[in-house]
Protein backbone atom coordinates (compact mmCIF):
# COMPACT_ATOMS: atom_id res chain seq x y z
CA UNK A 1 0.00 0.00 0.00
CA UNK A 2 1.24 3.48 -0.84
CA UNK A 3 2.35 5.62 2.12
CA UNK A 4 0.53 8.85 1.26
CA UNK A 5 -2.70 7.63 -0.30
CA UNK A 6 -5.67 9.96 0.03
CA UNK A 7 -9.11 8.36 -0.07
CA UNK A 8 -11.52 10.28 -2.28
CA UNK A 9 -14.46 7.85 -2.63
CA UNK A 10 -15.66 4.63 -1.01
CA UNK A 11 -17.79 2.31 -3.10
CA UNK A 12 -20.56 0.05 -1.85
CA UNK A 13 -18.70 -3.24 -2.33
CA UNK A 14 -15.71 -2.22 -0.26
CA UNK A 15 -13.55 -0.75 -3.01
CA UNK A 16 -11.95 2.63 -2.39
CA UNK A 17 -10.68 5.17 -4.90
CA UNK A 18 -7.35 6.65 -3.86
CA UNK A 19 -5.13 9.42 -5.18
CA UNK A 20 -1.39 9.00 -4.66
CA UNK A 21 2.01 9.57 -6.24
CA UNK A 22 4.23 6.67 -7.20
CA UNK A 23 7.48 6.30 -9.12
CA UNK A 24 7.89 3.86 -11.98
CA UNK A 25 11.00 3.45 -14.14
CA UNK A 26 12.48 6.62 -12.65
CA UNK A 27 9.42 8.76 -13.44
CA UNK A 28 6.77 9.99 -10.99
CA UNK A 29 3.05 9.61 -11.65
CA UNK A 30 -0.15 10.79 -10.01
CA UNK A 31 -2.47 7.79 -9.71
CA UNK A 32 -6.24 7.90 -9.40
CA UNK A 33 -6.98 4.24 -8.82
CA UNK A 34 -9.49 1.85 -7.32
CA UNK A 35 -8.23 -0.50 -4.60
CA UNK A 36 -10.02 -3.58 -3.27
CA UNK A 37 -9.85 -5.44 0.05
CA UNK A 38 -8.06 -8.80 -0.10
CA UNK A 39 -7.94 -10.64 3.22
CA UNK A 40 -6.00 -8.34 5.59
CA UNK A 41 -4.74 -5.84 3.01
CA UNK A 42 -5.83 -3.64 0.14
CA UNK A 43 -4.58 -4.14 -3.41
CA UNK A 44 -4.73 -1.87 -6.48
CA UNK A 45 -6.88 -2.76 -9.46
CA UNK A 46 -6.32 -1.90 -13.12
CA UNK A 47 -9.26 0.52 -12.86
CA UNK A 48 -7.65 3.94 -12.82
CA UNK A 49 -5.18 6.26 -14.47
CA UNK A 50 -1.54 7.18 -14.00
CA UNK A 51 -0.69 10.72 -15.07
CA UNK A 52 2.92 11.96 -15.39
CA UNK A 53 3.52 14.68 -12.78
CA UNK A 54 4.40 17.21 -15.47
CA UNK A 55 0.81 16.86 -16.80
CA UNK A 56 -0.92 17.34 -13.42
CA UNK A 57 -1.18 21.12 -13.76
CA UNK A 58 -2.98 20.67 -17.09
CA UNK A 59 -5.35 18.21 -15.43
CA UNK A 60 -5.98 20.64 -12.58
CA UNK A 61 -6.80 23.46 -15.02
CA UNK A 62 -9.19 21.22 -16.97
CA UNK A 63 -10.98 20.21 -13.75
CA UNK A 64 -11.26 23.84 -12.64
CA UNK A 65 -12.75 24.83 -16.03
CA UNK A 66 -15.27 22.00 -15.93
CA UNK A 67 -16.27 22.85 -12.36
CA UNK A 68 -16.74 26.53 -13.25
CA UNK A 69 -18.91 25.61 -16.25
CA UNK A 70 -21.10 23.32 -14.15
CA UNK A 71 -21.89 25.49 -11.13
C-alpha positions in Angstrom: 0.0 0.0 0.0 1.2 3.5 -0.8 2.3 5.6 2.1 0.5 8.9 1.3 -2.7 7.6 -0.3 -5.7 10.0 0.0 -9.1 8.4 -0.1 -11.5 10.3 -2.3 -14.5 7.9 -2.6 -15.7 4.6 -1.0 -17.8 2.3 -3.1 -20.6 0.0 -1.8 -18.7 -3.2 -2.3 -15.7 -2.2 -0.3 -13.6 -0.8 -3.0 -12.0 2.6 -2.4 -10.7 5.2 -4.9 -7.4 6.6 -3.9 -5.1 9.4 -5.2 -1.4 9.0 -4.7 2.0 9.6 -6.2 4.2 6.7 -7.2 7.5 6.3 -9.1 7.9 3.9 -12.0 11.0 3.4 -14.1 12.5 6.6 -12.7 9.4 8.8 -13.4 6.8 10.0 -11.0 3.1 9.6 -11.7 -0.1 10.8 -10.0 -2.5 7.8 -9.7 -6.2 7.9 -9.4 -7.0 4.2 -8.8 -9.5 1.8 -7.3 -8.2 -0.5 -4.6 -10.0 -3.6 -3.3 -9.9 -5.4 0.0 -8.1 -8.8 -0.1 -7.9 -10.6 3.2 -6.0 -8.3 5.6 -4.7 -5.8 3.0 -5.8 -3.6 0.1 -4.6 -4.1 -3.4 -4.7 -1.9 -6.5 -6.9 -2.8 -9.5 -6.3 -1.9 -13.1 -9.3 0.5 -12.9 -7.6 3.9 -12.8 -5.2 6.3 -14.5 -1.5 7.2 -14.0 -0.7 10.7 -15.1 2.9 12.0 -15.4 3.5 14.7 -12.8 4.4 17.2 -15.5 0.8 16.9 -16.8 -0.9 17.3 -13.4 -1.2 21.1 -13.8 -3.0 20.7 -17.1 -5.4 18.2 -15.4 -6.0 20.6 -12.6 -6.8 23.5 -15.0 -9.2 21.2 -17.0 -11.0 20.2 -13.8 -11.3 23.8 -12.6 -12.7 24.8 -16.0 -15.3 22.0 -15.9 -16.3 22.8 -12.4 -16.7 26.5 -13.2 -18.9 25.6 -16.3 -21.1 23.3 -14.1 -21.9 25.5 -11.1 
